[in-house]
């Protein structure tokens, strides 16, 4: 069952590399959905558009651009990498 059917949309933070909001802290009262696709190519805005289409109110991205001192061309990460980051910094 999808997260947006199991929890209130106000309790969900949908993580997408295309989100405008930067995730600065992890709120353990929220449910974090990792937007992911099983594909070899990066589909721009796919996870962001999905979140909007199902009524999720909040989207955020990891602070990759802000954390790295050099230019980053691709902010899309593997699902397991995003999970490891969330577990490390919660």
PDB file with one MODEL, atoms N, CA, C and O in Angstrom:
MODEL        1
ATOM      1  N   UNK A   1       0.855  -1.181   0.000  1.00  0.00           N
ATOM      2  CA  UNK A   1       0.000   0.000   0.000  1.00  0.00           C
ATOM      3  C   UNK A   1       0.890   1.231   0.000  1.00  0.00           C
ATOM      4  O   UNK A   1       1.828   1.305   0.794  1.00  0.00           O
ATOM      5  N   UNK A   2       0.626   2.188  -0.859  1.00  0.00           N
ATOM      6  CA  UNK A   2       1.457   3.406  -0.921  1.00  0.00           C
ATOM      7  C   UNK A   2       1.363   4.225   0.365  1.00  0.00           C
ATOM      8  O   UNK A   2       0.351   4.190   1.065  1.00  0.00           O
ATOM      9  N   UNK A   3       2.417   4.951   0.659  1.00  0.00           N
ATOM     10  CA  UNK A   3       2.473   5.768   1.881  1.00  0.00           C
ATOM     11  C   UNK A   3       1.317   6.760   1.944  1.00  0.00           C
ATOM     12  O   UNK A   3       0.770   6.998   3.021  1.00  0.00           O
ATOM     13  N   UNK A   4       0.936   7.345   0.802  1.00  0.00           N
ATOM     14  CA  UNK A   4      -0.112   8.365   0.804  1.00  0.00           C
ATOM     15  C   UNK A   4      -1.488   7.772   1.075  1.00  0.00           C
ATOM     16  O   UNK A   4      -2.446   8.514   1.297  1.00  0.00           O
ATOM     17  N   UNK A   5      -1.602   6.441   1.059  1.00  0.00           N
ATOM     18  CA  UNK A   5      -2.845   5.791   1.474  1.00  0.00           C
ATOM     19  C   UNK A   5      -2.783   5.364   2.940  1.00  0.00           C
ATOM     20  O   UNK A   5      -3.824   5.204   3.577  1.00  0.00           O
ATOM     21  N   UNK A   6      -1.596   5.179   3.476  1.00  0.00           N
ATOM     22  CA  UNK A   6      -1.425   4.690   4.845  1.00  0.00           C
ATOM     23  C   UNK A   6      -1.314   5.816   5.871  1.00  0.00           C
ATOM     24  O   UNK A   6      -1.676   5.618   7.031  1.00  0.00           O
ATOM     25  N   UNK A   7      -0.826   6.985   5.476  1.00  0.00           N
ATOM     26  CA  UNK A   7      -0.636   8.112   6.384  1.00  0.00           C
ATOM     27  C   UNK A   7      -1.298   9.363   5.823  1.00  0.00           C
ATOM     28  O   UNK A   7      -1.564   9.469   4.626  1.00  0.00           O
ATOM     29  N   UNK A   8      -1.552  10.296   6.715  1.00  0.00           N
ATOM     30  CA  UNK A   8      -2.077  11.602   6.291  1.00  0.00           C
ATOM     31  C   UNK A   8      -1.021  12.301   5.449  1.00  0.00           C
ATOM     32  O   UNK A   8       0.171  12.195   5.739  1.00  0.00           O
ATOM     33  N   UNK A   9      -1.441  13.013   4.410  1.00  0.00           N
ATOM     34  CA  UNK A   9      -0.470  13.679   3.539  1.00  0.00           C
ATOM     35  C   UNK A   9       0.359  14.715   4.293  1.00  0.00           C
ATOM     36  O   UNK A   9       1.493  14.995   3.906  1.00  0.00           O
ATOM     37  N   UNK A  10      -0.189  15.285   5.354  1.00  0.00           N
ATOM     38  CA  UNK A  10       0.564  16.267   6.147  1.00  0.00           C
ATOM     39  C   UNK A  10       1.690  15.625   6.959  1.00  0.00           C
ATOM     40  O   UNK A  10       2.576  16.321   7.455  1.00  0.00           O
ATOM     41  N   UNK A  11       1.654  14.285   7.094  1.00  0.00           N
ATOM     42  CA  UNK A  11       2.702  13.566   7.825  1.00  0.00           C
ATOM     43  C   UNK A  11       3.804  13.030   6.919  1.00  0.00           C
ATOM     44  O   UNK A  11       4.767  12.431   7.397  1.00  0.00           O
ATOM     45  N   UNK A  12       3.664  13.244   5.613  1.00  0.00           N
ATOM     46  CA  UNK A  12       4.599  12.678   4.647  1.00  0.00           C
ATOM     47  C   UNK A  12       5.537  13.760   4.107  1.00  0.00           C
ATOM     48  O   UNK A  12       5.104  14.867   3.786  1.00  0.00           O
ATOM     49  N   UNK A  13       6.817  13.426   4.013  1.00  0.00           N
ATOM     50  CA  UNK A  13       7.801  14.243   3.300  1.00  0.00           C
ATOM     51  C   UNK A  13       8.314  13.380   2.167  1.00  0.00           C
ATOM     52  O   UNK A  13       8.967  12.362   2.396  1.00  0.00           O
ATOM     53  N   UNK A  14       8.016  13.789   0.944  1.00  0.00           N
ATOM     54  CA  UNK A  14       8.423  13.005  -0.223  1.00  0.00           C
ATOM     55  C   UNK A  14       9.759  13.541  -0.701  1.00  0.00           C
ATOM     56  O   UNK A  14       9.866  14.704  -1.090  1.00  0.00           O
ATOM     57  N   UNK A  15      10.774  12.698  -0.673  1.00  0.00           N
ATOM     58  CA  UNK A  15      12.115  13.129  -1.057  1.00  0.00           C
ATOM     59  C   UNK A  15      12.301  13.001  -2.565  1.00  0.00           C
ATOM     60  O   UNK A  15      12.064  11.946  -3.153  1.00  0.00           O
ATOM     61  N   UNK A  16      12.727  14.091  -3.166  1.00  0.00           N
ATOM     62  CA  UNK A  16      12.930  14.141  -4.613  1.00  0.00           C
ATOM     63  C   UNK A  16      14.123  15.033  -4.906  1.00  0.00           C
ATOM     64  O   UNK A  16      14.248  16.095  -4.295  1.00  0.00           O
ATOM     65  N   UNK A  17      14.999  14.643  -5.814  1.00  0.00           N
ATOM     66  CA  UNK A  17      16.132  15.508  -6.156  1.00  0.00           C
ATOM     67  C   UNK A  17      15.694  16.799  -6.837  1.00  0.00           C
ATOM     68  O   UNK A  17      16.488  17.732  -6.957  1.00  0.00           O
ATOM     69  N   UNK A  18      14.443  16.866  -7.286  1.00  0.00           N
ATOM     70  CA  UNK A  18      13.934  18.056  -7.972  1.00  0.00           C
ATOM     71  C   UNK A  18      13.170  19.006  -7.063  1.00  0.00           C
ATOM     72  O   UNK A  18      12.715  20.055  -7.518  1.00  0.00           O
ATOM     73  N   UNK A  19      13.019  18.664  -5.789  1.00  0.00           N
ATOM     74  CA  UNK A  19      12.284  19.523  -4.853  1.00  0.00           C
ATOM     75  C   UNK A  19      13.047  20.825  -4.609  1.00  0.00           C
ATOM     76  O   UNK A  19      14.277  20.853  -4.643  1.00  0.00           O
ATOM     77  N   UNK A  20      12.302  21.894  -4.363  1.00  0.00           N
ATOM     78  CA  UNK A  20      12.925  23.190  -4.065  1.00  0.00           C
ATOM     79  C   UNK A  20      13.415  23.249  -2.624  1.00  0.00           C
ATOM     80  O   UNK A  20      14.485  23.793  -2.352  1.00  0.00           O
ATOM     81  N   UNK A  21      12.639  22.693  -1.703  1.00  0.00           N
ATOM     82  CA  UNK A  21      12.999  22.746  -0.282  1.00  0.00           C
ATOM     83  C   UNK A  21      14.164  21.808   0.019  1.00  0.00           C
ATOM     84  O   UNK A  21      14.191  20.662  -0.430  1.00  0.00           O
ATOM     85  N   UNK A  22      15.120  22.314   0.782  1.00  0.00           N
ATOM     86  CA  UNK A  22      16.259  21.512   1.215  1.00  0.00           C
ATOM     87  C   UNK A  22      15.927  20.891   2.570  1.00  0.00           C
ATOM     88  O   UNK A  22      15.477  21.591   3.477  1.00  0.00           O
ATOM     89  N   UNK A  23      16.142  19.608   2.712  1.00  0.00           N
ATOM     90  CA  UNK A  23      15.920  18.921   3.981  1.00  0.00           C
ATOM     91  C   UNK A  23      17.063  19.276   4.925  1.00  0.00           C
ATOM     92  O   UNK A  23      18.199  18.844   4.726  1.00  0.00           O
ATOM     93  N   UNK A  24      16.761  20.054   5.938  1.00  0.00           N
ATOM     94  CA  UNK A  24      17.796  20.515   6.867  1.00  0.00           C
ATOM     95  C   UNK A  24      17.827  19.719   8.158  1.00  0.00           C
ATOM     96  O   UNK A  24      18.863  19.646   8.819  1.00  0.00           O
ATOM     97  N   UNK A  25      16.706  19.124   8.523  1.00  0.00           N
ATOM     98  CA  UNK A  25      16.664  18.287   9.723  1.00  0.00           C
ATOM     99  C   UNK A  25      15.618  17.201   9.512  1.00  0.00           C
ATOM    100  O   UNK A  25      14.692  17.351   8.716  1.00  0.00           O
ATOM    101  N   UNK A  26      15.788  16.118  10.237  1.00  0.00           N
ATOM    102  CA  UNK A  26      14.869  14.997  10.135  1.00  0.00           C
ATOM    103  C   UNK A  26      13.929  15.027  11.327  1.00  0.00           C
ATOM    104  O   UNK A  26      14.359  14.976  12.479  1.00  0.00           O
ATOM    105  N   UNK A  27      12.654  15.111  11.032  1.00  0.00           N
ATOM    106  CA  UNK A  27      11.610  15.119  12.047  1.00  0.00           C
ATOM    107  C   UNK A  27      11.105  13.685  12.177  1.00  0.00           C
ATOM    108  O   UNK A  27      10.467  13.172  11.258  1.00  0.00           O
ATOM    109  N   UNK A  28      11.378  13.040  13.292  1.00  0.00           N
ATOM    110  CA  UNK A  28      11.034  11.628  13.456  1.00  0.00           C
ATOM    111  C   UNK A  28       9.534  11.376  13.560  1.00  0.00           C
ATOM    112  O   UNK A  28       9.101  10.224  13.584  1.00  0.00           O
ATOM    113  N   UNK A  29       8.737  12.441  13.622  1.00  0.00           N
ATOM    114  CA  UNK A  29       7.290  12.261  13.614  1.00  0.00           C
ATOM    115  C   UNK A  29       6.735  12.208  12.185  1.00  0.00           C
ATOM    116  O   UNK A  29       5.540  11.979  11.994  1.00  0.00           O
ATOM    117  N   UNK A  30       7.579  12.415  11.203  1.00  0.00           N
ATOM    118  CA  UNK A  30       7.168  12.393   9.791  1.00  0.00           C
ATOM    119  C   UNK A  30       7.543  11.069   9.130  1.00  0.00           C
ATOM    120  O   UNK A  30       8.413  10.341   9.608  1.00  0.00           O
ATOM    121  N   UNK A  31       6.880  10.781   8.041  1.00  0.00           N
ATOM    122  CA  UNK A  31       7.169   9.605   7.220  1.00  0.00           C
ATOM    123  C   UNK A  31       7.906  10.124   5.991  1.00  0.00           C
ATOM    124  O   UNK A  31       7.410  11.001   5.283  1.00  0.00           O
ATOM    125  N   UNK A  32       9.084   9.583   5.744  1.00  0.00           N
ATOM    126  CA  UNK A  32       9.889  10.026   4.600  1.00  0.00           C
ATOM    127  C   UNK A  32       9.775   8.994   3.483  1.00  0.00           C
ATOM    128  O   UNK A  32      10.117   7.826   3.664  1.00  0.00           O
ATOM    129  N   UNK A  33       9.297   9.435   2.341  1.00  0.00           N
ATOM    130  CA  UNK A  33       9.193   8.578   1.162  1.00  0.00           C
ATOM    131  C   UNK A  33      10.337   8.926   0.232  1.00  0.00           C
ATOM    132  O   UNK A  33      10.549  10.092  -0.104  1.00  0.00           O
ATOM    133  N   UNK A  34      11.061   7.921  -0.176  1.00  0.00           N
ATOM    134  CA  UNK A  34      12.172   8.128  -1.099  1.00  0.00           C
ATOM    135  C   UNK A  34      11.626   7.950  -2.508  1.00  0.00           C
ATOM    136  O   UNK A  34      11.223   6.855  -2.899  1.00  0.00           O
ATOM    137  N   UNK A  35      11.619   9.034  -3.259  1.00  0.00           N
ATOM    138  CA  UNK A  35      11.147   8.972  -4.637  1.00  0.00           C
ATOM    139  C   UNK A  35      12.178   8.250  -5.481  1.00  0.00           C
ATOM    140  O   UNK A  35      13.317   8.704  -5.583  1.00  0.00           O
ATOM    141  N   UNK A  36      11.806   7.151  -6.079  1.00  0.00           N
ATOM    142  CA  UNK A  36      12.783   6.387  -6.841  1.00  0.00           C
ATOM    143  C   UNK A  36      12.170   5.719  -8.048  1.00  0.00           C
ATOM    144  O   UNK A  36      10.981   5.402  -8.072  1.00  0.00           O
ATOM    145  N   UNK A  37      12.994   5.513  -9.038  1.00  0.00           N
ATOM    146  CA  UNK A  37      12.594   4.827 -10.255  1.00  0.00           C
ATOM    147  C   UNK A  37      13.576   3.707 -10.524  1.00  0.00           C
ATOM    148  O   UNK A  37      14.768   3.835 -10.244  1.00  0.00           O
ATOM    149  N   UNK A  38      13.090   2.636 -11.054  1.00  0.00           N
ATOM    150  CA  UNK A  38      13.980   1.563 -11.459  1.00  0.00           C
ATOM    151  C   UNK A  38      14.225   1.763 -12.951  1.00  0.00           C
ATOM    152  O   UNK A  38      13.442   1.324 -13.793  1.00  0.00           O
ATOM    153  N   UNK A  39      15.322   2.432 -13.253  1.00  0.00           N
ATOM    154  CA  UNK A  39      15.617   2.799 -14.629  1.00  0.00           C
ATOM    155  C   UNK A  39      17.090   3.152 -14.729  1.00  0.00           C
ATOM    156  O   UNK A  39      17.725   3.463 -13.721  1.00  0.00           O
ATOM    157  N   UNK A  40      17.628   3.107 -15.908  1.00  0.00           N
ATOM    158  CA  UNK A  40      19.029   3.477 -16.105  1.00  0.00           C
ATOM    159  C   UNK A  40      19.205   4.964 -16.373  1.00  0.00           C
ATOM    160  O   UNK A  40      20.323   5.476 -16.317  1.00  0.00           O
ATOM    161  N   UNK A  41      18.130   5.649 -16.659  1.00  0.00           N
ATOM    162  CA  UNK A  41      18.219   7.079 -16.948  1.00  0.00           C
ATOM    163  C   UNK A  41      17.520   7.863 -15.849  1.00  0.00           C
ATOM    164  O   UNK A  41      16.686   7.329 -15.118  1.00  0.00           O
ATOM    165  N   UNK A  42      17.868   9.116 -15.746  1.00  0.00           N
ATOM    166  CA  UNK A  42      17.243   9.996 -14.760  1.00  0.00           C
ATOM    167  C   UNK A  42      16.065  10.688 -15.429  1.00  0.00           C
ATOM    168  O   UNK A  42      16.239  11.394 -16.423  1.00  0.00           O
ATOM    169  N   UNK A  43      14.876  10.491 -14.892  1.00  0.00           N
ATOM    170  CA  UNK A  43      13.671  11.133 -15.410  1.00  0.00           C
ATOM    171  C   UNK A  43      13.410  12.382 -14.566  1.00  0.00           C
ATOM    172  O   UNK A  43      12.940  12.281 -13.432  1.00  0.00           O
ATOM    173  N   UNK A  44      13.713  13.546 -15.113  1.00  0.00           N
ATOM    174  CA  UNK A  44      13.549  14.793 -14.371  1.00  0.00           C
ATOM    175  C   UNK A  44      12.108  14.965 -13.914  1.00  0.00           C
ATOM    176  O   UNK A  44      11.170  14.717 -14.671  1.00  0.00           O
ATOM    177  N   UNK A  45      11.947  15.387 -12.686  1.00  0.00           N
ATOM    178  CA  UNK A  45      10.670  15.735 -12.064  1.00  0.00           C
ATOM    179  C   UNK A  45       9.702  14.557 -11.877  1.00  0.00           C
ATOM    180  O   UNK A  45       8.574  14.774 -11.435  1.00  0.00           O
ATOM    181  N   UNK A  46      10.099  13.342 -12.192  1.00  0.00           N
ATOM    182  CA  UNK A  46       9.163  12.212 -12.093  1.00  0.00           C
ATOM    183  C   UNK A  46       8.667  12.025 -10.664  1.00  0.00           C
ATOM    184  O   UNK A  46       7.461  11.910 -10.444  1.00  0.00           O
ATOM    185  N   UNK A  47       9.567  11.992  -9.694  1.00  0.00           N
ATOM    186  CA  UNK A  47       9.136  11.785  -8.303  1.00  0.00           C
ATOM    187  C   UNK A  47       8.416  13.018  -7.762  1.00  0.00           C
ATOM    188  O   UNK A  47       7.477  12.886  -6.977  1.00  0.00           O
ATOM    189  N   UNK A  48       8.834  14.195  -8.163  1.00  0.00           N
ATOM    190  CA  UNK A  48       8.172  15.429  -7.729  1.00  0.00           C
ATOM    191  C   UNK A  48       6.745  15.487  -8.278  1.00  0.00           C
ATOM    192  O   UNK A  48       5.812  15.835  -7.554  1.00  0.00           O
ATOM    193  N   UNK A  49       6.580  15.149  -9.546  1.00  0.00           N
ATOM    194  CA  UNK A  49       5.248  15.148 -10.158  1.00  0.00           C
ATOM    195  C   UNK A  49       4.341  14.088  -9.541  1.00  0.00           C
ATOM    196  O   UNK A  49       3.142  14.314  -9.374  1.00  0.00           O
ATOM    197  N   UNK A  50       4.911  12.932  -9.202  1.00  0.00           N
ATOM    198  CA  UNK A  50       4.114  11.887  -8.563  1.00  0.00           C
ATOM    199  C   UNK A  50       3.606  12.366  -7.205  1.00  0.00           C
ATOM    200  O   UNK A  50       2.430  12.191  -6.883  1.00  0.00           O
ATOM    201  N   UNK A  51       4.479  12.961  -6.420  1.00  0.00           N
ATOM    202  CA  UNK A  51       4.073  13.468  -5.102  1.00  0.00           C
ATOM    203  C   UNK A  51       2.924  14.465  -5.236  1.00  0.00           C
ATOM    204  O   UNK A  51       1.960  14.412  -4.472  1.00  0.00           O
ATOM    205  N   UNK A  52       3.026  15.361  -6.195  1.00  0.00           N
ATOM    206  CA  UNK A  52       1.966  16.352  -6.404  1.00  0.00           C
ATOM    207  C   UNK A  52       0.664  15.685  -6.846  1.00  0.00           C
ATOM    208  O   UNK A  52      -0.419  16.086  -6.418  1.00  0.00           O
ATOM    209  N   UNK A  53       0.767  14.680  -7.694  1.00  0.00           N
ATOM    210  CA  UNK A  53      -0.439  14.043  -8.235  1.00  0.00           C
ATOM    211  C   UNK A  53      -1.226  13.255  -7.184  1.00  0.00           C
ATOM    212  O   UNK A  53      -2.432  13.059  -7.335  1.00  0.00           O
ATOM    213  N   UNK A  54      -0.557  12.806  -6.129  1.00  0.00           N
ATOM    214  CA  UNK A  54      -1.255  12.044  -5.082  1.00  0.00           C
ATOM    215  C   UNK A  54      -1.581  12.898  -3.862  1.00  0.00           C
ATOM    216  O   UNK A  54      -2.107  12.392  -2.871  1.00  0.00           O
ATOM    217  N   UNK A  55      -1.271  14.190  -3.931  1.00  0.00           N
ATOM    218  CA  UNK A  55      -1.658  15.109  -2.871  1.00  0.00           C
ATOM    219  C   UNK A  55      -0.695  15.241  -1.710  1.00  0.00           C
ATOM    220  O   UNK A  55      -1.068  15.774  -0.665  1.00  0.00           O
ATOM    221  N   UNK A  56       0.537  14.770  -1.863  1.00  0.00           N
ATOM    222  CA  UNK A  56       1.525  14.948  -0.800  1.00  0.00           C
ATOM    223  C   UNK A  56       1.870  16.433  -0.717  1.00  0.00           C
ATOM    224  O   UNK A  56       2.201  17.057  -1.725  1.00  0.00           O
ATOM    225  N   UNK A  57       1.793  16.989   0.483  1.00  0.00           N
ATOM    226  CA  UNK A  57       1.937  18.431   0.664  1.00  0.00           C
ATOM    227  C   UNK A  57       3.381  18.915   0.724  1.00  0.00           C
ATOM    228  O   UNK A  57       3.661  20.062   0.374  1.00  0.00           O
ATOM    229  N   UNK A  58       4.293  18.064   1.160  1.00  0.00           N
ATOM    230  CA  UNK A  58       5.671  18.527   1.350  1.00  0.00           C
ATOM    231  C   UNK A  58       6.659  17.633   0.615  1.00  0.00           C
ATOM    232  O   UNK A  58       6.632  16.408   0.738  1.00  0.00           O
ATOM    233  N   UNK A  59       7.521  18.272  -0.143  1.00  0.00           N
ATOM    234  CA  UNK A  59       8.622  17.578  -0.800  1.00  0.00           C
ATOM    235  C   UNK A  59       9.916  18.247  -0.366  1.00  0.00           C
ATOM    236  O   UNK A  59       9.925  19.427  -0.016  1.00  0.00           O
ATOM    237  N   UNK A  60      10.999  17.498  -0.389  1.00  0.00           N
ATOM    238  CA  UNK A  60      12.299  18.058   0.002  1.00  0.00           C
ATOM    239  C   UNK A  60      13.394  17.262  -0.707  1.00  0.00           C
ATOM    240  O   UNK A  60      13.171  16.153  -1.193  1.00  0.00           O
ATOM    241  N   UNK A  61      14.571  17.859  -0.749  1.00  0.00           N
ATOM    242  CA  UNK A  61      15.724  17.187  -1.329  1.00  0.00           C
ATOM    243  C   UNK A  61      16.867  17.209  -0.334  1.00  0.00           C
ATOM    244  O   UNK A  61      16.924  18.074   0.540  1.00  0.00           O
ATOM    245  N   UNK A  62      17.771  16.264  -0.468  1.00  0.00           N
ATOM    246  CA  UNK A  62      18.958  16.256   0.381  1.00  0.00           C
ATOM    247  C   UNK A  62      19.849  17.433  -0.022  1.00  0.00           C
ATOM    248  O   UNK A  62      19.854  17.820  -1.191  1.00  0.00           O
ATOM    249  N   UNK A  63      20.599  18.007   0.914  1.00  0.00           N
ATOM    250  CA  UNK A  63      21.417  19.194   0.626  1.00  0.00           C
ATOM    251  C   UNK A  63      22.741  18.872  -0.076  1.00  0.00           C
ATOM    252  O   UNK A  63      23.811  19.242   0.408  1.00  0.00           O
ATOM    253  N   UNK A  64      22.664  18.201  -1.187  1.00  0.00           N
ATOM    254  CA  UNK A  64      23.874  17.777  -1.893  1.00  0.00           C
ATOM    255  C   UNK A  64      24.634  18.983  -2.431  1.00  0.00           C
ATOM    256  O   UNK A  64      25.837  19.107  -2.202  1.00  0.00           O
ATOM    257  N   UNK A  65      23.948  19.870  -3.142  1.00  0.00           N
ATOM    258  CA  UNK A  65      24.618  21.055  -3.701  1.00  0.00           C
ATOM    259  C   UNK A  65      25.242  21.910  -2.607  1.00  0.00           C
ATOM    260  O   UNK A  65      26.336  22.450  -2.774  1.00  0.00           O
ATOM    261  N   UNK A  66      24.544  22.026  -1.500  1.00  0.00           N
ATOM    262  CA  UNK A  66      25.008  22.885  -0.413  1.00  0.00           C
ATOM    263  C   UNK A  66      26.178  22.262   0.352  1.00  0.00           C
ATOM    264  O   UNK A  66      27.009  22.979   0.909  1.00  0.00           O
ATOM    265  N   UNK A  67      26.242  20.944   0.379  1.00  0.00           N
ATOM    266  CA  UNK A  67      27.253  20.258   1.187  1.00  0.00           C
ATOM    267  C   UNK A  67      28.579  20.038   0.464  1.00  0.00           C
ATOM    268  O   UNK A  67      29.618  19.885   1.107  1.00  0.00           O
ATOM    269  N   UNK A  68      28.550  20.020  -0.847  1.00  0.00           N
ATOM    270  CA  UNK A  68      29.768  19.750  -1.600  1.00  0.00           C
ATOM    271  C   UNK A  68      30.389  21.044  -2.117  1.00  0.00           C
ATOM    272  O   UNK A  68      29.678  21.904  -2.635  1.00  0.00           O
ATOM    273  N   UNK A  69      31.695  21.191  -1.984  1.00  0.00           N
ATOM    274  CA  UNK A  69      32.347  22.447  -2.358  1.00  0.00           C
ATOM    275  C   UNK A  69      32.513  22.653  -3.860  1.00  0.00           C
ATOM    276  O   UNK A  69      32.900  23.739  -4.291  1.00  0.00           O
ATOM    277  N   UNK A  70      32.232  21.652  -4.647  1.00  0.00           N
ATOM    278  CA  UNK A  70      32.394  21.758  -6.089  1.00  0.00           C
ATOM    279  C   UNK A  70      31.050  21.509  -6.769  1.00  0.00           C
ATOM    280  O   UNK A  70      30.115  21.025  -6.131  1.00  0.00           O
ATOM    281  N   UNK A  71      30.949  21.828  -8.032  1.00  0.00           N
ATOM    282  CA  UNK A  71      29.696  21.674  -8.754  1.00  0.00           C
ATOM    283  C   UNK A  71      29.219  20.244  -8.830  1.00  0.00           C
ATOM    284  O   UNK A  71      30.012  19.326  -9.034  1.00  0.00           O
ATOM    285  N   UNK A  72      27.928  20.056  -8.666  1.00  0.00           N
ATOM    286  CA  UNK A  72      27.312  18.743  -8.773  1.00  0.00           C
ATOM    287  C   UNK A  72      26.379  18.785  -9.976  1.00  0.00           C
ATOM    288  O   UNK A  72      25.530  19.669 -10.078  1.00  0.00           O
ATOM    289  N   UNK A  73      26.536  17.842 -10.872  1.00  0.00           N
ATOM    290  CA  UNK A  73      25.732  17.846 -12.076  1.00  0.00           C
ATOM    291  C   UNK A  73      24.498  16.968 -11.969  1.00  0.00           C
ATOM    292  O   UNK A  73      23.523  17.176 -12.692  1.00  0.00           O
ATOM    293  N   UNK A  74      24.529  15.992 -11.079  1.00  0.00           N
ATOM    294  CA  UNK A  74      23.415  15.072 -10.942  1.00  0.00           C
ATOM    295  C   UNK A  74      23.153  14.835  -9.459  1.00  0.00           C
ATOM    296  O   UNK A  74      23.991  14.279  -8.749  1.00  0.00           O
ATOM    297  N   UNK A  75      21.991  15.258  -9.007  1.00  0.00           N
ATOM    298  CA  UNK A  75      21.643  15.081  -7.596  1.00  0.00           C
ATOM    299  C   UNK A  75      20.872  13.799  -7.331  1.00  0.00           C
ATOM    300  O   UNK A  75      20.544  13.507  -6.181  1.00  0.00           O
ATOM    301  N   UNK A  76      20.579  13.035  -8.360  1.00  0.00           N
ATOM    302  CA  UNK A  76      19.846  11.793  -8.180  1.00  0.00           C
ATOM    303  C   UNK A  76      20.778  10.743  -7.575  1.00  0.00           C
ATOM    304  O   UNK A  76      21.884  10.519  -8.065  1.00  0.00           O
ATOM    305  N   UNK A  77      20.312  10.110  -6.508  1.00  0.00           N
ATOM    306  CA  UNK A  77      21.087   9.079  -5.822  1.00  0.00           C
ATOM    307  C   UNK A  77      20.318   7.769  -5.833  1.00  0.00           C
ATOM    308  O   UNK A  77      19.101   7.761  -6.015  1.00  0.00           O
ATOM    309  N   UNK A  78      21.017   6.674  -5.641  1.00  0.00           N
ATOM    310  CA  UNK A  78      20.358   5.383  -5.487  1.00  0.00           C
ATOM    311  C   UNK A  78      19.504   5.411  -4.226  1.00  0.00           C
ATOM    312  O   UNK A  78      19.812   6.127  -3.273  1.00  0.00           O
ATOM    313  N   UNK A  79      18.434   4.628  -4.228  1.00  0.00           N
ATOM    314  CA  UNK A  79      17.539   4.566  -3.069  1.00  0.00           C
ATOM    315  C   UNK A  79      18.301   4.140  -1.819  1.00  0.00           C
ATOM    316  O   UNK A  79      18.088   4.710  -0.750  1.00  0.00           O
ATOM    317  N   UNK A  80      19.183   3.152  -1.931  1.00  0.00           N
ATOM    318  CA  UNK A  80      19.920   2.687  -0.754  1.00  0.00           C
ATOM    319  C   UNK A  80      20.866   3.765  -0.216  1.00  0.00           C
ATOM    320  O   UNK A  80      21.100   3.831   0.991  1.00  0.00           O
ATOM    321  N   UNK A  81      21.404   4.599  -1.085  1.00  0.00           N
ATOM    322  CA  UNK A  81      22.271   5.698  -0.638  1.00  0.00           C
ATOM    323  C   UNK A  81      21.467   6.728   0.140  1.00  0.00           C
ATOM    324  O   UNK A  81      21.917   7.206   1.182  1.00  0.00           O
ATOM    325  N   UNK A  82      20.292   7.071  -0.351  1.00  0.00           N
ATOM    326  CA  UNK A  82      19.432   8.032   0.354  1.00  0.00           C
ATOM    327  C   UNK A  82      19.053   7.475   1.720  1.00  0.00           C
ATOM    328  O   UNK A  82      19.074   8.204   2.712  1.00  0.00           O
ATOM    329  N   UNK A  83      18.710   6.205   1.783  1.00  0.00           N
ATOM    330  CA  UNK A  83      18.356   5.587   3.063  1.00  0.00           C
ATOM    331  C   UNK A  83      19.522   5.637   4.039  1.00  0.00           C
ATOM    332  O   UNK A  83      19.324   5.935   5.217  1.00  0.00           O
ATOM    333  N   UNK A  84      20.721   5.354   3.576  1.00  0.00           N
ATOM    334  CA  UNK A  84      21.902   5.419   4.445  1.00  0.00           C
ATOM    335  C   UNK A  84      22.126   6.826   4.973  1.00  0.00           C
ATOM    336  O   UNK A  84      22.466   6.995   6.144  1.00  0.00           O
ATOM    337  N   UNK A  85      21.942   7.834   4.136  1.00  0.00           N
ATOM    338  CA  UNK A  85      22.098   9.225   4.572  1.00  0.00           C
ATOM    339  C   UNK A  85      21.066   9.551   5.649  1.00  0.00           C
ATOM    340  O   UNK A  85      21.411  10.143   6.672  1.00  0.00           O
ATOM    341  N   UNK A  86      19.822   9.179   5.436  1.00  0.00           N
ATOM    342  CA  UNK A  86      18.767   9.446   6.415  1.00  0.00           C
ATOM    343  C   UNK A  86      19.064   8.759   7.754  1.00  0.00           C
ATOM    344  O   UNK A  86      18.901   9.367   8.812  1.00  0.00           O
ATOM    345  N   UNK A  87      19.492   7.515   7.708  1.00  0.00           N
ATOM    346  CA  UNK A  87      19.784   6.795   8.945  1.00  0.00           C
ATOM    347  C   UNK A  87      20.966   7.387   9.686  1.00  0.00           C
ATOM    348  O   UNK A  87      20.971   7.424  10.916  1.00  0.00           O
ATOM    349  N   UNK A  88      21.963   7.848   8.955  1.00  0.00           N
ATOM    350  CA  UNK A  88      23.163   8.415   9.587  1.00  0.00           C
ATOM    351  C   UNK A  88      22.867   9.755  10.270  1.00  0.00           C
ATOM    352  O   UNK A  88      23.419  10.039  11.332  1.00  0.00           O
ATOM    353  N   UNK A  89      22.013  10.569   9.679  1.00  0.00           N
ATOM    354  CA  UNK A  89      21.812  11.936  10.188  1.00  0.00           C
ATOM    355  C   UNK A  89      20.500  12.146  10.908  1.00  0.00           C
ATOM    356  O   UNK A  89      20.115  13.288  11.156  1.00  0.00           O
ATOM    357  N   UNK A  90      19.804  11.080  11.250  1.00  0.00           N
ATOM    358  CA  UNK A  90      18.554  11.268  11.991  1.00  0.00           C
ATOM    359  C   UNK A  90      18.780  11.546  13.447  1.00  0.00           C
ATOM    360  O   UNK A  90      17.821  11.726  14.198  1.00  0.00           O
TER     361      UNK A  90
ENDMDL
END
